[in-house]
Structure formats: C-alpha cells, structure tokens
Amino acid sequence: MDLKKLKYFAVVATEGSFHRASAKLYVAQPALSRQIRDLEEEIGVDLFVRSSRGVSLSPAGEVLLAEVERLLPQIEQAKKMTRRAAAGQFGTLRIGLTTVVAEMRFVISAVADIGRMHPELDCRLSVVTSDDQLPALQKGDLDIGLLYRRDPLPVNMRYRDLRVDNYVLAVPDGHRLTRLGKLKLTDLSNEPLIFISRAARPITYDELMAACLKGGLSPRILLELESVETMINMVAEGMAVAFFNGPMSARRLAEGVSYLMIDDLDIELNLAAMWNADRESKAIEDFVDLVIAHMGREQSK
C-alpha cells in the first residue's frame, strides 16, 4: 500500500470531512477523494460511510486506522534511524588494524574519539594483516582498514595516505654492523637472517626478498617466524639479524637490540586508511579525519 494514501486516509478519518482534510493536507478535494477511492479499491472494502453531513469510519476503516496509527510512527522512526546511520551516528563501524597499527597511540585515540563523537555507533576492531584486509574490505567484512597500501588496487577501493614508514635492521648491541657508517644490503652477506614467515605474510616476504636480491644480497635465512617477540629475542641473543617495520621497532625497544637504517633497502611502506567506495559513509569520513588529526598532534610533540 502507498504510504501517502495511508497518511491521507488517517487525516480524513481524524477530521471526519474530506473538505477539512483537503485544507489541512493542501491537496485539492477531488484529488484527495480519488486517492481514498484508490485505497479502498486496492484493499477491496469501503473505509468510510459517506453522508451529507460528512464521513465516518466503517468497521473496516476503524481497524485500518488503528493499524495506521501504530505503523506511521514506526515508519517515521525507521526514517530517522536510517538518516542517522547515513550521517555516521548509528550502526556499526568495523575497523581493521594491522598488528603494528594497533600499537600506534594516535590510532587508538581516534577510535576512542569516534565513539565519543557518535555514542550510538558500535565500533568493532579486528587485528588483520595488510594482506588480508583488502579482500575483507572488498567483501564488506570490514568498513575501513588501516594498513600498508600496495599497488595496484581494485578500482572500487578508496584511500588516504597517512605517512611513509621504512624497514630497519635489528642487530645485537655491539654488532660489527653498528660500526659501519653507511649500511648496505651487501654488508649482510655473511649474516644469518630471520625472515617473517612466508606462509603467514607472503606479500611481505616476497617484497623483502625481491629488495634483497635487487641490492645484491642472497639472504642466508636461518629461520622463518611469525612471532615478532621471538624474532627480537633471538636477535638479542646474537643468533641472527632481522628486518622490522620501523614503527614496530620503536615500540619494541628490547634490551640488547639496536636498530639500523639500510641505505639501499628502498621499500616504502605507505600507511593508509582504506575503504570500499560502495560503503562510503559519514562515519568513515569522520574516523579518517580523527586519525589524521591525532597523528598530526603526535608528530608535533
């Protein structure tokens, strides 16, 4: 049934007159009468008893009015909630964070602030690798991801770059490499290396391996690991050296470990906020703005 016809019906029923209802609705009386007739024909019953003194509800009309008076407020509430959801004030915001990103204070500050800005927005966090966030965003399992962006991207992905991070080399304190003025990949030729597990992060593994080979280094891989903590502990014990994301190393200042820049390890890690263009919302826009604002305040300290 047409919602407009139901609203017209309710006003006619309340006013008890097509003339008064017409004036209240700013609708010509013939047009109003036609709308009510159409409604009666659609339902297959007379809704009004018509007389020279006006109209009154038929028994069927009384039943319909009771239902309309119950339904119309619910429909208005549904509209209101839908508009609020579109404005990012209501609903669910599913946020994907990599392990490294989850340790960044400015990101957690933005998550807290989006909750304060939109109290009825349900924010749900998931720790997901950069490799896995992209398919999750495409399928709609995540609304927004904070990840390290790699090209090419699907055409339906939108993003805002946040900053560029780099890899560093973790070595034991006092290691011979700490005494070199400018460290190159070929300086690691005789060093046992711990690599991130290819089974866990194939894109990261392949990216690092390609960069090493490009720089003239054929890595001596002692072990492939997924656990960052184990990697750091093995470095601290002098068993090997390992590549780490720069921000990750800054938050894991293990005793006995130094972090070195490698001059020709030219992988740029583009930290970005990314979302599916088909799922854009005010909540996503507000969250990205908050991430950028908190990151700027943290960098200015």
N, C-alpha and C positions, 0 to 999 in steps of 0.2 A: 504493500500500500504506500501511496505517495505521502511523505511526511507533511508536505504543505497542506494537502487535503485534510489530514487529521487535525492539524492546527486550526484550519478554518472551521471544521466541524466542532471543535471544542469551544471556539468563540461564539458560534451561533447557538450552541447549546447553553452556554453561560448567559448570553444576552437574551435568549428567548425570542429573537427577532432577527430576520435577515437584514432589515434596514439598519438597525443599530450595529450589528456585526459588520456590515459593509462600511459604515463610517469609521468604526474602530480599526478595521484592517486596512483602510484606504484602498479598498477593492470595489469596483463597480458591482452593484447588486446583481445584475444579470450574470456576470462572470462568477460571482460567489455562488449563486444558485446552481449554476452549471457544474461547478466543482463538487458541490454536495451531491447533486444527482449522479455525477460520475462515480463518486464514492459508494453511493447506495447501489448502483448497478454492479460495481465491482464486487461488493460483498453479497449482493442478492437479497437485501432486505430494506424496508423503509426505516430510516433512522429517526425521522421526525413525523409527528402528527401535525398537519398543516391546517390552519383555520383562519378566518378573517381577523381574529384577534392576535395572530402571530403563530409561533410554532412551539411545540413541546416535544420532549423526547418520547419516542416509542419505547416499549420494554427492551427491544434490541438496542436502541440508541443509548439507554441507560447503562447497559452492560458495556458497550463500546466506550462511553465516556469514562467509566471507572478505569478501564484499561488504559485509555489515552492519558488520563491524569497521572497514572502510575508510570507510563512509558516516557512521556515527554521530558520530565526532569532527568531520567536516566540517560536519555539521548543527549541532553544538554551537558550533563556531566561527562559523558563519553567524548563530546567535542572538546570540552575544556581540558580533559586529561590528554587528549591527542595533541592539542596545541602546545601544552606544556612539555610533552615529550619531544615535539619538534623543536622547541626552544631550549632543549637540553636540561629541563628542570625535573624530569621524571623519567623513569625507565632504568635500563641497565647499561653501564659502560664497561665493556670488557677490555682490559688493558694488558698487553703482553710486554714483558720486560726480559731482557737477557740477564744472565747471572751478573755480568759486570754492571749493567744499567741499574739493576735492583740495589746495588750498593752505593749508587750516587745520591747524595743527600738532596740535591735540588729536584730530583725526580720524585722522591717520596714527599717532599714539601708540596709539590704540585698536586700529587694525589690527595694529600690532606686538604689542600685548598679547594679543589673541585668539589669535594664532599661538603665543605662549609658553604661554598657558593650555591650549590644545589642540594639541599639536605635530603630531598626525596630521590636523588639519583643513586642507584645502587652500583658502586664501583667494585669490580671484581678483578683481582690481579692474578696473573699467571706468569711463572718463570718459564720462558720458551726461548730456545736458541734462535739466532737470526735466521738460520737456515729453515727453521720450521715455522717462523712467524708469517712468512709470505704466503704459503698455502692456507694457513689459518685465516689470514685477512681475506683472501680470495673467497674462501668458503663461507665466511661470515661467522666463524668461531671466535674471532677477535674483532673488536671495533676499531682499535688503534694499537699500533705496536711501536715500541721504542727499540730500535735495532740498528745494526750496521748495514747500511744500504749497499747493495751490489747491483750494477747494471749488467744486462738490460732488465727492465722491469715490465710487467704486464701493463697494457695500456690503461687498465682501469685503476691502477694504483696512483695515489696522490701522496706527496710527502713534503716535509720542510726539513732541510738540513739544519742540524743544531751545531755541530762542530766537527773537526777532523782530529782523530786520535792516531797514534802510531804504535808499532810494536817496539819493545825494548828487549834486551837480553839479560836474563837473570844469571849471575855468576856468584860463586862463593866469595866472601870478603877476602881480599888479598890475592885473588887470582891473577895470573900473569896478564890477562886481557885488560885488567883495570889500569895497567901501566902504559897502555898504548894511547897515543894522543888522539888518533882518529881510527876508529874500528871499522873494518870492512868484513864482508861475509867470508872472504877467503882466509881471514885470520882464524876462522873456526874450523879449518880443515882437519885438524887433529883432535878436535874436541868431541867427546860423546854428547849427543843431544837428546833431550827428552822432547818428544813431539806430542801435540794434542792428538787424541785418538781419531783416526780417520773414520772408524765406524760410528763415532759419536758426532763428529763435525767434519764431514767430507769436504765441504767447500772451503772451510778454514785451512784444513790440512793441505789441500791441493794448491791453495793460494800461497801458503808459506813455502811449499816445496818448489813451486814454479819460480818464486822470487829467489830462493837459494840457488837453483840451477842457473838462473839468469845472471846471478852475481858470481858465478864460477865456483860455487860450493856444492859438493856432493855430500849431503849430510850423513854423518855416522849416527844413525838413530839407535840409541841404547834401548829405548822403551817408548811405547805409545800409551798415554794415560788420559783419562777423562777428568780425574780429580786434580784440581789446581793445588790443593793443600799438599797432596803427596808430591807433586812436582816441586813445589817450593822446598819441602823438607829434604828431598833428595839433592837439590842444588845446595842447600845449606850444609849438607854433609859432604859436599865435594864430589859427589858421584857423577855429576853431569852439569851442563848448562841448558837453559831453556828459553824459548821465546814467550813473552807475555804481552798482552794488551797493556799499553801504558797506564790507563786509569786503574786497571786491575792491580798492577804492581804498586801503585801509590797507596792502595788500601790494604796491601799485604806486606807491610814492612817487616818481614821475618828477620829475626836475629841471625846474623851471619850471611846475609844475602845483599849483594849490590846489583843495581840495575844500570845498564849501559845502553847508550844510543849506538845504532849501527848506521854508518854513513850511507851505505848503498842499499839498505833494506827499505825500498821506496813504496811500500804498501800504505795507502791512505785508507784509514778506517772512518768512513763517513757515518757518523752517528746521526740518525734521522728519526723523526716522528712520521709514521706512515699509516695510511688508512685506505679503505676501498671507496672509490668515488661513488659507488652505488649506495653507500651507507653514511654519507656525509651528514653531520648534524651539528647543532649549536654546541652540544656537549663536547664533541671532538674539538671544535674550534676553540672553545674556552680552555680546554685542557692543554692544548698545544701552546696557547698564549701563556698559560701559567708556567709550563715547563721552561719556555724561553725566558720569561721574567725571572724565575728563580735561578736559572743557570747564569744569567747576567749578573745577578746580585752576588752569587757565589764567586764568580770570576773577578769581580771588582774588589773583593776583600783583600 
